[in-house]
Amino acid sequence: TEAACGRRSRRRGYIPATITPDRASAGRTICSFHDGRRTGNAWVMAADCADRGRRWSSQVRLVVDGDRLTWTSGKGTASYVRCGRRAG
């Protein structure tokens, strides 16, 4: 959305995230992926995560639909929107 991908000074309530085949980071949370496999239109993998000294492991399911990515794990579901590289 324009609000999520707009100039950094105008983004309120959105946390930039970077997701690659090996890891993900959003805010102070970092996850490393392993044992990934494709299942239909989703990727399912194990994730070892850390945030401010707390550590946990989880199964993660990632589904991409156009510019939207849905992340589902034991901690719940979050949706992300892909922004152009020049945004922010």
mmCIF file as gemmi writes it, N, C-alpha and C atoms, coordinates in Angstrom:
data_model
loop_
_atom_site.group_PDB
_atom_site.id
_atom_site.type_symbol
_atom_site.label_atom_id
_atom_site.label_alt_id
_atom_site.label_comp_id
_atom_site.label_asym_id
_atom_site.label_entity_id
_atom_site.label_seq_id
_atom_site.pdbx_PDB_ins_code
_atom_site.Cartn_x
_atom_site.Cartn_y
_atom_site.Cartn_z
_atom_site.occupancy
_atom_site.B_iso_or_equiv
_atom_site.pdbx_formal_charge
_atom_site.auth_seq_id
_atom_site.auth_asym_id
_atom_site.pdbx_PDB_model_num
ATOM 1 N N . THR Axp A 1 ? 0.84 -1.184 0 1 0 ? 1 A 1
ATOM 2 C CA . THR Axp A 1 ? 0 0 0 1 0 ? 1 A 1
ATOM 3 C C . THR Axp A 1 ? 0.876 1.235 0 1 0 ? 1 A 1
ATOM 4 N N . GLU Axp A 2 ? 0.311 2.346 -0.386 1 0 ? 2 A 1
ATOM 5 C CA . GLU Axp A 2 ? 1.07 3.589 -0.4 1 0 ? 2 A 1
ATOM 6 C C . GLU Axp A 2 ? 1.555 3.954 0.998 1 0 ? 2 A 1
ATOM 7 N N . ALA Axp A 3 ? 0.722 3.717 2.012 1 0 ? 3 A 1
ATOM 8 C CA . ALA Axp A 3 ? 1.107 4.046 3.387 1 0 ? 3 A 1
ATOM 9 C C . ALA Axp A 3 ? 2.305 3.217 3.84 1 0 ? 3 A 1
ATOM 10 N N . ALA Axp A 4 ? 2.323 1.936 3.516 1 0 ? 4 A 1
ATOM 11 C CA . ALA Axp A 4 ? 3.414 1.061 3.942 1 0 ? 4 A 1
ATOM 12 C C . ALA Axp A 4 ? 4.683 1.319 3.148 1 0 ? 4 A 1
ATOM 13 N N . CYS Axp A 5 ? 4.56 1.731 1.895 1 0 ? 5 A 1
ATOM 14 C CA . CYS Axp A 5 ? 5.721 1.882 1.022 1 0 ? 5 A 1
ATOM 15 C C . CYS Axp A 5 ? 6.131 3.335 0.824 1 0 ? 5 A 1
ATOM 16 N N . GLY Axp A 6 ? 5.464 4.255 1.474 1 0 ? 6 A 1
ATOM 17 C CA . GLY Axp A 6 ? 5.768 5.671 1.295 1 0 ? 6 A 1
ATOM 18 C C . GLY Axp A 6 ? 7.081 6.069 1.947 1 0 ? 6 A 1
ATOM 19 N N . ARG Axp A 7 ? 7.328 7.365 1.938 1 0 ? 7 A 1
ATOM 20 C CA . ARG Axp A 7 ? 8.552 7.882 2.548 1 0 ? 7 A 1
ATOM 21 C C . ARG Axp A 7 ? 8.609 7.487 4.018 1 0 ? 7 A 1
ATOM 22 N N . ARG Axp A 8 ? 9.826 7.232 4.465 1 0 ? 8 A 1
ATOM 23 C CA . ARG Axp A 8 ? 10.027 6.778 5.841 1 0 ? 8 A 1
ATOM 24 C C . ARG Axp A 8 ? 9.376 7.724 6.845 1 0 ? 8 A 1
ATOM 25 N N . SER Axp A 9 ? 9.454 9.025 6.616 1 0 ? 9 A 1
ATOM 26 C CA . SER Axp A 9 ? 8.892 9.993 7.554 1 0 ? 9 A 1
ATOM 27 C C . SER Axp A 9 ? 7.373 9.915 7.637 1 0 ? 9 A 1
ATOM 28 N N . ARG Axp A 10 ? 6.724 9.331 6.628 1 0 ? 10 A 1
ATOM 29 C CA . ARG Axp A 10 ? 5.263 9.234 6.608 1 0 ? 10 A 1
ATOM 30 C C . ARG Axp A 10 ? 4.748 7.857 7.004 1 0 ? 10 A 1
ATOM 31 N N . ARG Axp A 11 ? 5.65 6.896 7.204 1 0 ? 11 A 1
ATOM 32 C CA . ARG Axp A 11 ? 5.242 5.538 7.57 1 0 ? 11 A 1
ATOM 33 C C . ARG Axp A 11 ? 4.968 5.475 9.06 1 0 ? 11 A 1
ATOM 34 N N . ARG Axp A 12 ? 3.764 5.188 9.432 1 0 ? 12 A 1
ATOM 35 C CA . ARG Axp A 12 ? 3.409 5.054 10.847 1 0 ? 12 A 1
ATOM 36 C C . ARG Axp A 12 ? 2.755 3.687 11.044 1 0 ? 12 A 1
ATOM 37 N N . GLY Axp A 13 ? 3.256 2.926 12.012 1 0 ? 13 A 1
ATOM 38 C CA . GLY Axp A 13 ? 2.658 1.629 12.302 1 0 ? 13 A 1
ATOM 39 C C . GLY Axp A 13 ? 3.116 0.5 11.398 1 0 ? 13 A 1
ATOM 40 N N . TYR Axp A 14 ? 4.122 0.761 10.561 1 0 ? 14 A 1
ATOM 41 C CA . TYR Axp A 14 ? 4.649 -0.276 9.666 1 0 ? 14 A 1
ATOM 42 C C . TYR Axp A 14 ? 6.113 -0.514 9.996 1 0 ? 14 A 1
ATOM 43 N N . ILE Axp A 15 ? 6.519 -1.772 10.023 1 0 ? 15 A 1
ATOM 44 C CA . ILE Axp A 15 ? 7.912 -2.131 10.281 1 0 ? 15 A 1
ATOM 45 C C . ILE Axp A 15 ? 8.488 -2.714 9.003 1 0 ? 15 A 1
ATOM 46 N N . PRO Axp A 16 ? 9.558 -2.117 8.461 1 0 ? 16 A 1
ATOM 47 C CA . PRO Axp A 16 ? 10.185 -2.694 7.268 1 0 ? 16 A 1
ATOM 48 C C . PRO Axp A 16 ? 10.72 -4.093 7.57 1 0 ? 16 A 1
ATOM 49 N N . ALA Axp A 17 ? 10.531 -4.997 6.648 1 0 ? 17 A 1
ATOM 50 C CA . ALA Axp A 17 ? 11.01 -6.375 6.791 1 0 ? 17 A 1
ATOM 51 C C . ALA Axp A 17 ? 11.823 -6.746 5.562 1 0 ? 17 A 1
ATOM 52 N N . THR Axp A 18 ? 12.834 -7.57 5.773 1 0 ? 18 A 1
ATOM 53 C CA . THR Axp A 18 ? 13.624 -8.131 4.681 1 0 ? 18 A 1
ATOM 54 C C . THR Axp A 18 ? 13.543 -9.646 4.8 1 0 ? 18 A 1
ATOM 55 N N . ILE Axp A 19 ? 13.126 -10.295 3.728 1 0 ? 19 A 1
ATOM 56 C CA . ILE Axp A 19 ? 12.979 -11.75 3.741 1 0 ? 19 A 1
ATOM 57 C C . ILE Axp A 19 ? 13.731 -12.316 2.542 1 0 ? 19 A 1
ATOM 58 N N . THR Axp A 20 ? 14.674 -13.216 2.81 1 0 ? 20 A 1
ATOM 59 C CA . THR Axp A 20 ? 15.451 -13.889 1.772 1 0 ? 20 A 1
ATOM 60 C C . THR Axp A 20 ? 15.239 -15.396 1.938 1 0 ? 20 A 1
ATOM 61 N N . PRO Axp A 21 ? 15.774 -16.209 1.038 1 0 ? 21 A 1
ATOM 62 C CA . PRO Axp A 21 ? 15.615 -17.664 1.209 1 0 ? 21 A 1
ATOM 63 C C . PRO Axp A 21 ? 16.242 -18.208 2.5 1 0 ? 21 A 1
ATOM 64 N N . ASP Axp A 22 ? 17.23 -17.483 3.075 1 0 ? 22 A 1
ATOM 65 C CA . ASP Axp A 22 ? 17.954 -17.972 4.247 1 0 ? 22 A 1
ATOM 66 C C . ASP Axp A 22 ? 17.542 -17.348 5.568 1 0 ? 22 A 1
ATOM 67 N N . ARG Axp A 23 ? 16.968 -16.119 5.517 1 0 ? 23 A 1
ATOM 68 C CA . ARG Axp A 23 ? 16.677 -15.431 6.769 1 0 ? 23 A 1
ATOM 69 C C . ARG Axp A 23 ? 15.624 -14.361 6.585 1 0 ? 23 A 1
ATOM 70 N N . ALA Axp A 24 ? 15.139 -13.869 7.713 1 0 ? 24 A 1
ATOM 71 C CA . ALA Axp A 24 ? 14.178 -12.769 7.709 1 0 ? 24 A 1
ATOM 72 C C . ALA Axp A 24 ? 14.503 -11.847 8.872 1 0 ? 24 A 1
ATOM 73 N N . SER Axp A 25 ? 14.253 -10.555 8.674 1 0 ? 25 A 1
ATOM 74 C CA . SER Axp A 25 ? 14.415 -9.607 9.767 1 0 ? 25 A 1
ATOM 75 C C . SER Axp A 25 ? 13.327 -8.549 9.666 1 0 ? 25 A 1
ATOM 76 N N . ALA Axp A 26 ? 12.806 -8.179 10.824 1 0 ? 26 A 1
ATOM 77 C CA . ALA Axp A 26 ? 11.807 -7.117 10.921 1 0 ? 26 A 1
ATOM 78 C C . ALA Axp A 26 ? 11.957 -6.501 12.301 1 0 ? 26 A 1
ATOM 79 N N . GLY Axp A 27 ? 12.197 -5.212 12.347 1 0 ? 27 A 1
ATOM 80 C CA . GLY Axp A 27 ? 12.462 -4.582 13.637 1 0 ? 27 A 1
ATOM 81 C C . GLY Axp A 27 ? 13.7 -5.205 14.242 1 0 ? 27 A 1
ATOM 82 N N . ARG Axp A 28 ? 13.602 -5.657 15.481 1 0 ? 28 A 1
ATOM 83 C CA . ARG Axp A 28 ? 14.736 -6.288 16.163 1 0 ? 28 A 1
ATOM 84 C C . ARG Axp A 28 ? 14.691 -7.813 16.092 1 0 ? 28 A 1
ATOM 85 N N . THR Axp A 29 ? 13.73 -8.357 15.371 1 0 ? 29 A 1
ATOM 86 C CA . THR Axp A 29 ? 13.594 -9.814 15.259 1 0 ? 29 A 1
ATOM 87 C C . THR Axp A 29 ? 14.336 -10.328 14.032 1 0 ? 29 A 1
ATOM 88 N N . ILE Axp A 30 ? 15.12 -11.372 14.232 1 0 ? 30 A 1
ATOM 89 C CA . ILE Axp A 30 ? 15.861 -12.014 13.139 1 0 ? 30 A 1
ATOM 90 C C . ILE Axp A 30 ? 15.587 -13.514 13.199 1 0 ? 30 A 1
ATOM 91 N N . CYS Axp A 31 ? 15.264 -14.111 12.053 1 0 ? 31 A 1
ATOM 92 C CA . CYS Axp A 31 ? 15.04 -15.558 11.96 1 0 ? 31 A 1
ATOM 93 C C . CYS Axp A 31 ? 15.943 -16.147 10.89 1 0 ? 31 A 1
ATOM 94 N N . SER Axp A 32 ? 16.527 -17.292 11.179 1 0 ? 32 A 1
ATOM 95 C CA . SER Axp A 32 ? 17.296 -18.06 10.199 1 0 ? 32 A 1
ATOM 96 C C . SER Axp A 32 ? 16.457 -19.259 9.795 1 0 ? 32 A 1
ATOM 97 N N . PHE Axp A 33 ? 16.373 -19.507 8.482 1 0 ? 33 A 1
ATOM 98 C CA . PHE Axp A 33 ? 15.559 -20.6 7.966 1 0 ? 33 A 1
ATOM 99 C C . PHE Axp A 33 ? 16.418 -21.819 7.652 1 0 ? 33 A 1
ATOM 100 N N . HIS Axp A 34 ? 15.835 -23.003 7.816 1 0 ? 34 A 1
ATOM 101 C CA . HIS Axp A 34 ? 16.491 -24.242 7.375 1 0 ? 34 A 1
ATOM 102 C C . HIS Axp A 34 ? 15.425 -25.299 7.114 1 0 ? 34 A 1
ATOM 103 N N . ASP Axp A 35 ? 15.816 -26.328 6.395 1 0 ? 35 A 1
ATOM 104 C CA . ASP Axp A 35 ? 14.919 -27.444 6.051 1 0 ? 35 A 1
ATOM 105 C C . ASP Axp A 35 ? 13.671 -26.97 5.304 1 0 ? 35 A 1
ATOM 106 N N . GLY Axp A 36 ? 13.854 -26.03 4.383 1 0 ? 36 A 1
ATOM 107 C CA . GLY Axp A 36 ? 12.712 -25.502 3.629 1 0 ? 36 A 1
ATOM 108 C C . GLY Axp A 36 ? 12.278 -26.428 2.504 1 0 ? 36 A 1
ATOM 109 N N . ARG Axp A 37 ? 10.98 -26.432 2.249 1 0 ? 37 A 1
ATOM 110 C CA . ARG Axp A 37 ? 10.442 -27.216 1.13 1 0 ? 37 A 1
ATOM 111 C C . ARG Axp A 37 ? 9.202 -26.513 0.593 1 0 ? 37 A 1
ATOM 112 N N . ARG Axp A 38 ? 9.004 -26.684 -0.679 1 0 ? 38 A 1
ATOM 113 C CA . ARG Axp A 38 ? 7.829 -26.098 -1.309 1 0 ? 38 A 1
ATOM 114 C C . ARG Axp A 38 ? 6.657 -27.063 -1.179 1 0 ? 38 A 1
ATOM 115 N N . THR Axp A 39 ? 5.508 -26.531 -0.797 1 0 ? 39 A 1
ATOM 116 C CA . THR Axp A 39 ? 4.28 -27.307 -0.672 1 0 ? 39 A 1
ATOM 117 C C . THR Axp A 39 ? 3.184 -26.528 -1.377 1 0 ? 39 A 1
ATOM 118 N N . GLY Axp A 40 ? 2.85 -26.93 -2.607 1 0 ? 40 A 1
ATOM 119 C CA . GLY Axp A 40 ? 1.862 -26.175 -3.384 1 0 ? 40 A 1
ATOM 120 C C . GLY Axp A 40 ? 2.367 -24.774 -3.667 1 0 ? 40 A 1
ATOM 121 N N . ASN Axp A 41 ? 1.596 -23.75 -3.283 1 0 ? 41 A 1
ATOM 122 C CA . ASN Axp A 41 ? 2.012 -22.368 -3.528 1 0 ? 41 A 1
ATOM 123 C C . ASN Axp A 41 ? 2.703 -21.762 -2.308 1 0 ? 41 A 1
ATOM 124 N N . ALA Axp A 42 ? 3.131 -22.601 -1.37 1 0 ? 42 A 1
ATOM 125 C CA . ALA Axp A 42 ? 3.743 -22.109 -0.134 1 0 ? 42 A 1
ATOM 126 C C . ALA Axp A 42 ? 5.135 -22.704 0.058 1 0 ? 42 A 1
ATOM 127 N N . TRP Axp A 43 ? 5.926 -22.032 0.872 1 0 ? 43 A 1
ATOM 128 C CA . TRP Axp A 43 ? 7.187 -22.57 1.362 1 0 ? 43 A 1
ATOM 129 C C . TRP Axp A 43 ? 7.006 -22.824 2.845 1 0 ? 43 A 1
ATOM 130 N N . VAL Axp A 44 ? 7.426 -24.002 3.294 1 0 ? 44 A 1
ATOM 131 C CA . VAL Axp A 44 ? 7.352 -24.363 4.705 1 0 ? 44 A 1
ATOM 132 C C . VAL Axp A 44 ? 8.775 -24.652 5.165 1 0 ? 44 A 1
ATOM 133 N N . MET Axp A 45 ? 9.168 -24.088 6.311 1 0 ? 45 A 1
ATOM 134 C CA . MET Axp A 45 ? 10.53 -24.258 6.79 1 0 ? 45 A 1
ATOM 135 C C . MET Axp A 45 ? 10.594 -24.117 8.302 1 0 ? 45 A 1
ATOM 136 N N . ALA Axp A 46 ? 11.68 -24.618 8.866 1 0 ? 46 A 1
ATOM 137 C CA . ALA Axp A 46 ? 11.952 -24.406 10.282 1 0 ? 46 A 1
ATOM 138 C C . ALA Axp A 46 ? 12.648 -23.058 10.408 1 0 ? 46 A 1
ATOM 139 N N . ALA Axp A 47 ? 12.38 -22.351 11.493 1 0 ? 47 A 1
ATOM 140 C CA . ALA Axp A 47 ? 12.998 -21.05 11.726 1 0 ? 47 A 1
ATOM 141 C C . ALA Axp A 47 ? 13.511 -20.986 13.155 1 0 ? 47 A 1
ATOM 142 N N . ASP Axp A 48 ? 14.736 -20.506 13.3 1 0 ? 48 A 1
ATOM 143 C CA . ASP Axp A 48 ? 15.31 -20.209 14.612 1 0 ? 48 A 1
ATOM 144 C C . ASP Axp A 48 ? 15.36 -18.695 14.715 1 0 ? 48 A 1
ATOM 145 N N . CYS Axp A 49 ? 14.657 -18.142 15.696 1 0 ? 49 A 1
ATOM 146 C CA . CYS Axp A 49 ? 14.472 -16.695 15.778 1 0 ? 49 A 1
ATOM 147 C C . CYS Axp A 49 ? 15.019 -16.134 17.082 1 0 ? 49 A 1
ATOM 148 N N . ALA Axp A 50 ? 15.322 -14.834 17.059 1 0 ? 50 A 1
ATOM 149 C CA . ALA Axp A 50 ? 15.797 -14.134 18.249 1 0 ? 50 A 1
ATOM 150 C C . ALA Axp A 50 ? 15.302 -12.695 18.207 1 0 ? 50 A 1
ATOM 151 N N . ASP Axp A 51 ? 15.006 -12.173 19.404 1 0 ? 51 A 1
ATOM 152 C CA . ASP Axp A 51 ? 14.568 -10.783 19.543 1 0 ? 51 A 1
ATOM 153 C C . ASP Axp A 51 ? 14.902 -10.326 20.96 1 0 ? 51 A 1
ATOM 154 N N . ARG Axp A 52 ? 15.818 -9.383 21.076 1 0 ? 52 A 1
ATOM 155 C CA . ARG Axp A 52 ? 16.193 -8.8 22.372 1 0 ? 52 A 1
ATOM 156 C C . ARG Axp A 52 ? 16.531 -9.856 23.418 1 0 ? 52 A 1
ATOM 157 N N . GLY Axp A 53 ? 17.343 -10.824 23.032 1 0 ? 53 A 1
ATOM 158 C CA . GLY Axp A 53 ? 17.793 -11.845 23.966 1 0 ? 53 A 1
ATOM 159 C C . GLY Axp A 53 ? 16.87 -13.047 24.098 1 0 ? 53 A 1
ATOM 160 N N . ARG Axp A 54 ? 15.657 -12.962 23.594 1 0 ? 54 A 1
ATOM 161 C CA . ARG Axp A 54 ? 14.739 -14.11 23.614 1 0 ? 54 A 1
ATOM 162 C C . ARG Axp A 54 ? 14.984 -14.935 22.364 1 0 ? 54 A 1
ATOM 163 N N . ARG Axp A 55 ? 14.924 -16.246 22.492 1 0 ? 55 A 1
ATOM 164 C CA . ARG Axp A 55 ? 15.134 -17.147 21.351 1 0 ? 55 A 1
ATOM 165 C C . ARG Axp A 55 ? 14.009 -18.162 21.304 1 0 ? 55 A 1
ATOM 166 N N . TRP Axp A 56 ? 13.601 -18.533 20.083 1 0 ? 56 A 1
ATOM 167 C CA . TRP Axp A 56 ? 12.58 -19.557 19.911 1 0 ? 56 A 1
ATOM 168 C C . TRP Axp A 56 ? 12.723 -20.188 18.535 1 0 ? 56 A 1
ATOM 169 N N . SER Axp A 57 ? 12.143 -21.368 18.393 1 0 ? 57 A 1
ATOM 170 C CA . SER Axp A 57 ? 12.106 -22.076 17.111 1 0 ? 57 A 1
ATOM 171 C C . SER Axp A 57 ? 10.653 -22.261 16.721 1 0 ? 57 A 1
ATOM 172 N N . SER Axp A 58 ? 10.4 -22.27 15.413 1 0 ? 58 A 1
ATOM 173 C CA . SER Axp A 58 ? 9.024 -22.366 14.941 1 0 ? 58 A 1
ATOM 174 C C . SER Axp A 58 ? 9.001 -22.93 13.533 1 0 ? 58 A 1
ATOM 175 N N . GLN Axp A 59 ? 7.885 -23.521 13.156 1 0 ? 59 A 1
ATOM 176 C CA . GLN Axp A 59 ? 7.63 -23.871 11.764 1 0 ? 59 A 1
ATOM 177 C C . GLN Axp A 59 ? 6.986 -22.648 11.119 1 0 ? 59 A 1
ATOM 178 N N . VAL Axp A 60 ? 7.472 -22.257 9.961 1 0 ? 60 A 1
ATOM 179 C CA . VAL Axp A 60 ? 6.982 -21.068 9.264 1 0 ? 60 A 1
ATOM 180 C C . VAL Axp A 60 ? 6.426 -21.481 7.91 1 0 ? 60 A 1
ATOM 181 N N . ARG Axp A 61 ? 5.316 -20.881 7.539 1 0 ? 61 A 1
ATOM 182 C CA . ARG Axp A 61 ? 4.708 -21.094 6.221 1 0 ? 61 A 1
ATOM 183 C C . ARG Axp A 61 ? 4.62 -19.732 5.543 1 0 ? 61 A 1
ATOM 184 N N . LEU Axp A 62 ? 5.219 -19.61 4.358 1 0 ? 62 A 1
ATOM 185 C CA . LEU Axp A 62 ? 5.207 -18.371 3.586 1 0 ? 62 A 1
ATOM 186 C C . LEU Axp A 62 ? 4.423 -18.584 2.3 1 0 ? 62 A 1
ATOM 187 N N . VAL Axp A 63 ? 3.46 -17.709 2.047 1 0 ? 63 A 1
ATOM 188 C CA . VAL Axp A 63 ? 2.66 -17.769 0.824 1 0 ? 63 A 1
ATOM 189 C C . VAL Axp A 63 ? 2.735 -16.406 0.152 1 0 ? 63 A 1
ATOM 190 N N . VAL Axp A 64 ? 3.111 -16.388 -1.134 1 0 ? 64 A 1
ATOM 191 C CA . VAL Axp A 64 ? 3.171 -15.146 -1.904 1 0 ? 64 A 1
ATOM 192 C C . VAL Axp A 64 ? 1.999 -15.105 -2.864 1 0 ? 64 A 1
ATOM 193 N N . ASP Axp A 65 ? 1.308 -13.968 -2.871 1 0 ? 65 A 1
ATOM 194 C CA . ASP Axp A 65 ? 0.202 -13.723 -3.802 1 0 ? 65 A 1
ATOM 195 C C . ASP Axp A 65 ? 0.388 -12.315 -4.347 1 0 ? 65 A 1
ATOM 196 N N . GLY Axp A 66 ? 0.96 -12.213 -5.544 1 0 ? 66 A 1
ATOM 197 C CA . GLY Axp A 66 ? 1.266 -10.897 -6.111 1 0 ? 66 A 1
ATOM 198 C C . GLY Axp A 66 ? 2.335 -10.21 -5.28 1 0 ? 66 A 1
ATOM 199 N N . ASP Axp A 67 ? 2.054 -8.995 -4.801 1 0 ? 67 A 1
ATOM 200 C CA . ASP Axp A 67 ? 3.003 -8.249 -3.974 1 0 ? 67 A 1
ATOM 201 C C . ASP Axp A 67 ? 2.776 -8.474 -2.482 1 0 ? 67 A 1
ATOM 202 N N . ARG Axp A 68 ? 1.934 -9.422 -2.127 1 0 ? 68 A 1
ATOM 203 C CA . ARG Axp A 68 ? 1.633 -9.681 -0.714 1 0 ? 68 A 1
ATOM 204 C C . ARG Axp A 68 ? 2.211 -11.03 -0.288 1 0 ? 68 A 1
ATOM 205 N N . LEU Axp A 69 ? 2.883 -11.035 0.858 1 0 ? 69 A 1
ATOM 206 C CA . LEU Axp A 69 ? 3.415 -12.255 1.442 1 0 ? 69 A 1
ATOM 207 C C . LEU Axp A 69 ? 2.709 -12.472 2.78 1 0 ? 69 A 1
ATOM 208 N N . THR Axp A 70 ? 2.241 -13.69 3.02 1 0 ? 70 A 1
ATOM 209 C CA . THR Axp A 70 ? 1.617 -14.034 4.294 1 0 ? 70 A 1
ATOM 210 C C . THR Axp A 70 ? 2.527 -15.002 5.032 1 0 ? 70 A 1
ATOM 211 N N . TRP Axp A 71 ? 2.882 -14.637 6.259 1 0 ? 71 A 1
ATOM 212 C CA . TRP Axp A 71 ? 3.765 -15.416 7.13 1 0 ? 71 A 1
ATOM 213 C C . TRP Axp A 71 ? 2.894 -16.006 8.226 1 0 ? 71 A 1
ATOM 214 N N . THR Axp A 72 ? 2.886 -17.331 8.345 1 0 ? 72 A 1
ATOM 215 C CA . THR Axp A 72 ? 2.12 -17.999 9.395 1 0 ? 72 A 1
ATOM 216 C C . THR Axp A 72 ? 3.065 -18.865 10.216 1 0 ? 72 A 1
ATOM 217 N N . SER Axp A 73 ? 2.965 -18.75 11.534 1 0 ? 73 A 1
ATOM 218 C CA . SER Axp A 73 ? 3.784 -19.557 12.439 1 0 ? 73 A 1
ATOM 219 C C . SER Axp A 73 ? 3.007 -19.764 13.73 1 0 ? 73 A 1
ATOM 220 N N . GLY Axp A 74 ? 3.649 -20.38 14.702 1 0 ? 74 A 1
ATOM 221 C CA . GLY Axp A 74 ? 3.021 -20.597 15.992 1 0 ? 74 A 1
ATOM 222 C C . GLY Axp A 74 ? 2.671 -19.309 16.71 1 0 ? 74 A 1
ATOM 223 N N . LYS Axp A 75 ? 3.293 -18.202 16.315 1 0 ? 75 A 1
ATOM 224 C CA . LYS Axp A 75 ? 3.012 -16.906 16.94 1 0 ? 75 A 1
ATOM 225 C C . LYS Axp A 75 ? 1.882 -16.164 16.25 1 0 ? 75 A 1
ATOM 226 N N . GLY Axp A 76 ? 1.33 -16.743 15.172 1 0 ? 76 A 1
ATOM 227 C CA . GLY Axp A 76 ? 0.216 -16.096 14.485 1 0 ? 76 A 1
ATOM 228 C C . GLY Axp A 76 ? 0.503 -15.864 13.017 1 0 ? 76 A 1
ATOM 229 N N . THR Axp A 77 ? -0.263 -14.963 12.419 1 0 ? 77 A 1
ATOM 230 C CA . THR Axp A 77 ? -0.161 -14.664 10.992 1 0 ? 77 A 1
ATOM 231 C C . THR Axp A 77 ? 0.103 -13.178 10.802 1 0 ? 77 A 1
ATOM 232 N N . ALA Axp A 78 ? 0.998 -12.87 9.867 1 0 ? 78 A 1
ATOM 233 C CA . ALA Axp A 78 ? 1.294 -11.478 9.519 1 0 ? 78 A 1
ATOM 234 C C . ALA Axp A 78 ? 1.326 -11.364 8.005 1 0 ? 78 A 1
ATOM 235 N N . SER Axp A 79 ? 0.877 -10.225 7.495 1 0 ? 79 A 1
ATOM 236 C CA . SER Axp A 79 ? 0.913 -9.966 6.053 1 0 ? 79 A 1
ATOM 237 C C . SER Axp A 79 ? 1.907 -8.857 5.771 1 0 ? 79 A 1
ATOM 238 N N . TYR Axp A 80 ? 2.648 -9.019 4.689 1 0 ? 80 A 1
ATOM 239 C CA . TYR Axp A 80 ? 3.637 -8.04 4.261 1 0 ? 80 A 1
ATOM 240 C C . TYR Axp A 80 ? 3.347 -7.656 2.827 1 0 ? 80 A 1
ATOM 241 N N . VAL Axp A 81 ? 3.689 -6.429 2.456 1 0 ? 81 A 1
ATOM 242 C CA . VAL Axp A 81 ? 3.521 -5.969 1.083 1 0 ? 81 A 1
ATOM 243 C C . VAL Axp A 81 ? 4.907 -5.645 0.531 1 0 ? 81 A 1
ATOM 244 N N . ARG Axp A 82 ? 5.152 -6.025 -0.719 1 0 ? 82 A 1
ATOM 245 C CA . ARG Axp A 82 ? 6.44 -5.757 -1.358 1 0 ? 82 A 1
ATOM 246 C C . ARG Axp A 82 ? 6.458 -4.311 -1.837 1 0 ? 82 A 1
ATOM 247 N N . CYS Axp A 83 ? 7.495 -3.592 -1.44 1 0 ? 83 A 1
ATOM 248 C CA . CYS Axp A 83 ? 7.665 -2.208 -1.869 1 0 ? 83 A 1
ATOM 249 C C . CYS Axp A 83 ? 8.787 -2.144 -2.893 1 0 ? 83 A 1
ATOM 250 N N . GLY Axp A 84 ? 8.741 -1.171 -3.771 1 0 ? 84 A 1
ATOM 251 C CA . GLY Axp A 84 ? 9.821 -0.961 -4.725 1 0 ? 84 A 1
ATOM 252 C C . GLY Axp A 84 ? 11.101 -0.604 -3.999 1 0 ? 84 A 1
ATOM 253 N N . ARG Axp A 85 ? 12.243 -0.873 -4.606 1 0 ? 85 A 1
ATOM 254 C CA . ARG Axp A 85 ? 13.53 -0.62 -3.958 1 0 ? 85 A 1
ATOM 255 C C . ARG Axp A 85 ? 13.758 0.847 -3.633 1 0 ? 85 A 1
ATOM 256 N N . ARG Axp A 86 ? 13.167 1.76 -4.381 1 0 ? 86 A 1
ATOM 257 C CA . ARG Axp A 86 ? 13.424 3.173 -4.129 1 0 ? 86 A 1
ATOM 258 C C . ARG Axp A 86 ? 12.594 3.726 -2.977 1 0 ? 86 A 1
ATOM 259 N N . ALA Axp A 87 ? 11.611 2.976 -2.51 1 0 ? 87 A 1
ATOM 260 C CA . ALA Axp A 87 ? 10.769 3.46 -1.41 1 0 ? 87 A 1
ATOM 261 C C . ALA Axp A 87 ? 11.586 3.548 -0.129 1 0 ? 87 A 1
ATOM 262 N N . GLY Axp A 88 ? 11.296 4.553 0.695 1 0 ? 88 A 1
ATOM 263 C CA . GLY Axp A 88 ? 11.895 4.672 2.015 1 0 ? 88 A 1
ATOM 264 C C . GLY Axp A 88 ? 13.204 5.314 2.008 1 0 ? 88 A 1
